[in-house]
Amino acid sequence: MREAFYTETKALLDGDTRTALVLADISAAALEQAAQDHPDRVLNVGIREQLMVTVAGGLALTGMRPIAHSYAPFLVERAWEQVKLDLGHQGVGAILVSVGASYDSSASGRTHHSPGDVALLDTLDDWTVHVPGHPDEVGPALRAAATHDGPVYIRLAEQRNESPYRTDGRLHPVRRGDRAVVVAVGPMLDRVLAATSGLDATVAYTDTPRPFDADGLRDLVWEVTAPADRGAAVVVVEPYLVGTSAHLVSQALASVPHRLLSLGVGRTDLHRYGTVDEHDAAHGLDPASLRAAITLHLTAPTAAQFGAI
């Protein structure tokens, strides 16, 4: 995904004089040619992530379309005050592109982990969030972000699905079933498909969780055959903090009987760092753990059965 980002960013810089790129050393070597070709629009401020976002805000005020890029914890969390004030409060947009996802740098420790980035951005208004599940989805997300002036966050990861999917912001069914709707965000899709193999569930994919496709979710849930005393089973599997989208699902389904299970990165601060796979297992995001959790949700007792117990 990083290589796709480099390629598309270079193309945008070459083709649109409004595009600017602000770096804080991360990926500077990979984008050196772009800096040589466009020294007035590629700025490396050094290891000063707060300044990077402030510069992006200043460029946006002049009518430029800036891209700011770094690891997720440095771009969103370390520079949070600047994201909130120099972008949000000033009413300007930039394209923030992160790498590292929740724990791609798994052995680097908590300083390099950022499962709470999307939840943090949810405290601000009108952000578009793209979470590509495949390198081929990166280019469309970046090109779409370049066509307007709103605030956009593109969250790149090393984990990926085997194939790209549609990237128009809607929820797209990949597999149909009658008993549940399972929403997979970005690189979660392949493992969700493996986890739900043989289960009677619709699996829907999105690479754009913000704005959330409320209409699409309602349409899918109404298609599910659900017991009247239990409601439709809905599961959301996200590659970041567990429950990040729960409030939006609840709003979307306020008038629809449903039971929601949120799966994602847990809130426990792990102090034993290992591989990405080990982190997945610790947070219940490996296919076996996902299957166990989803199966339990589908077979939860009805209200009548609880009464009998």
C-alpha positions as CSV (number, residue, x, y, z in Angstrom):
1,M,0.0,0.0,0.0
2,R,2.9,2.4,0.7
3,E,4.2,1.9,-2.8
4,A,0.8,2.6,-4.3
5,F,0.7,5.8,-2.2
6,Y,4.1,6.9,-3.5
7,T,3.1,6.3,-7.1
8,E,-0.2,8.1,-6.9
9,T,1.2,11.0,-4.9
10,K,3.9,11.5,-7.5
11,A,1.2,11.5,-10.2
12,L,-0.9,14.0,-8.4
13,L,2.1,16.3,-7.9
14,D,2.9,16.1,-11.6
15,G,-0.6,16.7,-12.8
16,D,-2.1,19.2,-10.4
17,T,-0.3,22.4,-9.2
18,R,-2.7,22.6,-6.3
19,T,-1.3,19.4,-4.7
20,A,1.4,19.8,-2.0
21,L,3.1,17.2,0.1
22,V,4.3,17.7,3.7
23,L,6.5,15.1,5.3
24,A,8.1,14.7,8.7
25,D,11.1,12.6,7.5
26,I,9.0,9.4,7.2
27,S,9.0,8.2,3.5
28,A,11.2,11.2,2.5
29,A,13.7,8.9,0.7
30,A,11.0,7.1,-1.2
31,L,9.6,10.5,-2.4
32,E,12.9,12.1,-3.1
33,Q,12.3,12.3,-6.8
34,A,9.0,14.0,-6.2
35,A,10.8,16.5,-4.0
36,Q,13.4,17.2,-6.7
37,D,10.7,17.7,-9.3
38,H,8.5,19.9,-7.2
39,P,10.7,21.6,-4.5
40,D,8.2,24.3,-4.0
41,R,5.4,21.8,-3.2
42,V,7.1,19.0,-1.4
43,L,8.2,20.1,2.1
44,N,10.0,18.0,4.7
45,V,9.8,19.7,8.1
46,G,11.9,17.0,9.9
47,I,10.7,15.1,12.9
48,R,8.1,17.7,13.8
49,E,4.7,16.1,13.2
50,Q,2.8,18.9,14.9
51,L,4.5,21.4,12.5
52,M,3.7,19.2,9.6
53,V,0.0,19.4,10.2
54,T,0.2,23.1,10.9
55,V,2.0,23.7,7.6
56,A,-0.7,21.6,5.9
57,G,-3.4,23.8,7.4
58,G,-1.6,26.9,6.2
59,L,-1.3,25.6,2.7
60,A,-5.0,24.7,2.7
61,L,-5.8,28.3,3.7
62,T,-4.0,29.5,0.5
63,G,-6.1,27.2,-1.7
64,M,-3.6,24.3,-2.0
65,R,-4.6,20.7,-1.4
66,P,-2.0,19.4,1.0
67,I,-1.2,15.8,1.7
68,A,0.5,15.1,5.1
69,H,2.0,11.7,5.7
70,S,3.5,9.8,8.6
71,Y,2.9,6.9,11.0
72,A,-0.6,6.9,12.4
73,P,0.4,7.6,16.1
74,F,2.6,10.5,15.0
75,L,0.1,11.9,12.4
76,V,-3.1,11.7,14.3
77,E,-2.3,11.3,18.0
78,R,0.9,13.3,18.5
79,A,-0.4,16.1,16.3
80,W,-4.0,15.9,17.6
81,E,-4.1,19.6,18.8
82,Q,-3.0,20.7,15.3
83,V,-5.5,18.4,13.6
84,K,-8.3,19.8,15.8
85,L,-7.3,23.5,15.5
86,D,-5.3,24.1,12.4
87,L,-7.6,22.0,10.3
88,G,-10.9,21.5,12.1
89,H,-11.3,24.9,13.9
90,Q,-10.0,26.8,10.8
91,G,-12.5,25.1,8.6
92,V,-10.0,23.8,6.1
93,G,-9.2,20.3,4.9
94,A,-6.1,18.3,4.2
95,I,-5.4,14.7,3.2
96,L,-3.8,12.8,6.1
97,V,-2.2,9.5,4.9
98,S,-0.9,7.2,7.6
99,V,1.0,4.0,7.7
100,G,1.5,1.6,10.6
101,A,-2.3,0.9,11.1
102,S,-3.0,-0.4,14.6
103,Y,0.2,-2.4,15.1
104,D,2.0,-3.1,11.9
105,S,5.2,-2.2,13.7
106,S,4.2,-4.8,16.2
107,A,7.6,-5.2,18.0
108,S,8.2,-1.4,18.2
109,G,6.0,-1.0,21.2
110,R,3.1,1.3,22.1
111,T,4.8,4.4,20.7
112,H,4.2,3.0,17.2
113,H,0.7,1.6,17.7
114,S,-2.5,3.5,17.0
115,P,-5.7,1.6,17.3
116,G,-7.6,4.7,18.5
117,D,-6.9,6.9,15.5
118,V,-10.3,6.6,13.7
119,A,-12.2,7.0,17.1
120,L,-10.3,10.1,17.7
121,L,-11.2,11.6,14.4
122,D,-14.8,10.8,15.1
123,T,-14.8,13.5,17.7
124,L,-14.6,16.0,14.8
125,D,-17.1,16.8,12.1
126,D,-17.2,15.7,8.5
127,W,-14.1,13.6,8.1
128,T,-14.0,11.1,5.3
129,V,-12.0,8.0,6.3
130,H,-10.7,5.5,3.8
131,V,-9.3,2.1,5.0
132,P,-8.1,0.3,1.9
133,G,-8.1,-3.4,2.0
134,H,-5.8,-3.9,-1.0
135,P,-3.0,-1.8,-2.7
136,D,-5.2,-1.3,-5.8
137,E,-7.7,0.6,-3.5
138,V,-5.2,3.2,-2.5
139,G,-5.1,5.1,-5.8
140,P,-8.9,5.6,-6.1
141,A,-9.0,6.8,-2.5
142,L,-6.3,9.3,-3.0
143,R,-7.6,10.5,-6.3
144,A,-11.1,11.0,-4.8
145,A,-9.6,12.9,-1.9
146,A,-7.8,15.3,-4.3
147,T,-11.1,16.3,-6.0
148,H,-12.5,18.2,-3.0
149,D,-11.3,20.3,-0.1
150,G,-12.8,18.4,2.9
151,P,-10.7,16.7,5.6
152,V,-9.7,13.1,4.6
153,Y,-7.9,10.4,6.4
154,I,-6.4,7.4,4.5
155,R,-5.3,4.6,6.7
156,L,-2.7,2.3,5.0
157,A,-1.8,-1.1,6.4
158,E,0.6,-3.9,5.7
159,Q,-2.2,-6.5,6.0
160,R,-4.3,-6.8,2.9
161,N,-7.0,-8.8,1.2
162,E,-6.2,-11.1,-1.7
163,S,-8.2,-9.1,-4.1
164,P,-9.4,-5.5,-4.4
165,Y,-13.1,-4.6,-4.1
166,R,-15.4,-1.7,-5.0
167,T,-14.4,1.6,-3.5
168,D,-17.4,3.9,-3.9
169,G,-18.1,4.3,-0.2
170,R,-21.0,1.9,-0.1
171,L,-21.4,-1.3,1.7
172,H,-21.1,-4.1,-0.8
173,P,-22.3,-7.7,-0.2
174,V,-19.5,-10.1,-1.0
175,R,-21.5,-13.2,0.3
176,R,-25.2,-13.5,0.9
177,G,-26.9,-15.2,3.9
178,D,-30.2,-15.0,5.8
179,R,-29.3,-15.0,9.5
180,A,-26.9,-12.1,10.0
181,V,-25.1,-9.2,8.5
182,V,-21.3,-9.0,9.1
183,V,-19.6,-5.8,8.0
184,A,-15.9,-6.1,7.3
185,V,-13.8,-2.9,7.1
186,G,-10.7,-2.8,4.8
187,P,-8.1,-5.6,5.4
188,M,-10.5,-7.5,7.7
189,L,-12.5,-8.9,4.8
190,D,-10.5,-12.0,3.9
191,R,-10.3,-13.2,7.5
192,V,-14.0,-12.5,8.0
193,L,-14.8,-14.6,4.9
194,A,-12.7,-17.4,6.3
195,A,-14.3,-17.0,9.8
196,T,-17.9,-17.1,8.4
197,S,-17.4,-19.9,5.9
198,G,-20.4,-22.2,6.1
199,L,-22.4,-19.8,8.3
200,D,-25.7,-18.4,7.0
201,A,-24.6,-14.7,7.0
202,T,-24.3,-11.9,4.6
203,V,-20.7,-10.5,4.5
204,A,-20.5,-6.9,3.3
205,Y,-17.3,-4.9,2.6
206,T,-16.4,-1.2,2.8
207,D,-13.1,0.6,2.5
208,T,-14.8,3.9,3.4
209,P,-16.2,3.6,7.0
210,R,-16.7,7.4,7.1
211,P,-19.2,8.6,6.1
212,F,-20.8,5.4,7.3
213,D,-23.3,3.9,4.8
214,A,-26.3,3.9,7.0
215,D,-28.8,3.4,4.2
216,G,-26.8,0.4,2.9
217,L,-26.7,-1.2,6.3
218,R,-30.5,-0.8,6.8
219,D,-31.2,-2.4,3.4
220,L,-29.0,-5.4,4.2
221,V,-30.4,-5.9,7.7
222,W,-34.0,-5.7,6.4
223,E,-33.2,-8.6,4.1
224,V,-32.2,-10.8,7.1
225,T,-34.7,-13.2,8.5
226,A,-34.6,-12.6,12.2
227,P,-36.7,-13.9,15.1
228,A,-39.1,-11.3,16.3
229,D,-38.0,-11.6,19.9
230,R,-34.3,-11.4,19.1
231,G,-33.7,-9.0,16.2
232,A,-31.3,-9.2,13.4
233,A,-27.7,-10.2,14.3
234,V,-25.2,-7.5,13.1
235,V,-21.5,-7.8,13.5
236,V,-18.9,-5.1,12.6
237,V,-15.3,-6.2,12.3
238,E,-12.9,-3.2,12.2
239,P,-9.1,-3.1,12.1
240,Y,-8.9,-0.5,14.9
241,L,-10.4,0.1,18.3
242,V,-13.3,-2.2,19.1
243,G,-16.7,-0.4,19.0
244,T,-15.4,2.6,17.0
245,S,-18.4,2.4,14.6
246,A,-21.0,1.2,17.2
247,H,-22.6,4.6,17.6
248,L,-23.1,4.9,13.9
249,V,-24.6,1.5,13.6
250,S,-27.0,2.2,16.4
251,Q,-28.1,5.4,14.7
252,A,-28.5,3.7,11.4
253,L,-30.6,0.9,13.0
254,A,-32.5,3.0,15.6
255,S,-35.9,1.8,14.2
256,V,-34.7,-1.8,13.3
257,P,-34.7,-4.6,15.9
258,H,-31.1,-5.8,16.0
259,R,-28.3,-7.2,18.2
260,L,-24.9,-5.7,17.6
261,L,-21.5,-7.4,18.2
262,S,-18.5,-5.1,17.7
263,L,-15.1,-6.7,17.1
264,G,-11.8,-4.9,16.8
265,V,-8.6,-4.1,18.6
266,G,-9.2,-4.4,22.4
267,R,-8.5,-1.7,24.9
268,T,-5.9,-3.7,26.8
269,D,-2.5,-2.1,26.6
270,L,-0.3,-5.1,25.7
271,H,3.2,-4.9,27.2
272,R,4.5,-8.0,25.5
273,Y,5.3,-7.1,21.9
274,G,5.5,-9.8,19.3
275,T,4.4,-10.4,15.7
276,V,1.3,-8.9,14.0
277,D,-0.2,-12.4,14.1
278,E,0.3,-12.6,17.8
279,H,-1.3,-9.2,18.3
280,D,-4.3,-10.4,16.1
281,A,-4.7,-13.5,18.3
282,A,-4.4,-11.4,21.5
283,H,-7.2,-9.1,20.3
284,G,-9.4,-11.9,18.9
285,L,-8.9,-10.8,15.3
286,D,-7.6,-14.1,13.9
287,P,-10.1,-16.2,11.8
288,A,-10.6,-18.8,14.6
289,S,-11.3,-16.2,17.3
290,L,-13.6,-14.3,14.9
291,R,-15.5,-17.5,14.0
292,A,-16.0,-18.4,17.7
293,A,-17.3,-14.9,18.6
294,I,-19.6,-14.6,15.5
295,T,-21.0,-18.1,16.0
296,L,-21.8,-17.4,19.7
297,H,-23.5,-14.2,18.6
298,L,-25.7,-16.0,16.1
299,T,-26.7,-18.6,18.6
300,A,-27.4,-16.3,21.5
301,P,-30.5,-17.4,23.5
302,T,-33.8,-15.7,22.7
303,A,-35.7,-13.8,25.4
304,A,-38.0,-16.8,25.8
305,Q,-35.0,-19.0,26.3
306,F,-33.6,-16.7,28.9
307,G,-36.9,-16.9,30.7
308,A,-36.8,-20.6,30.7
309,I,-33.2,-20.6,32.1
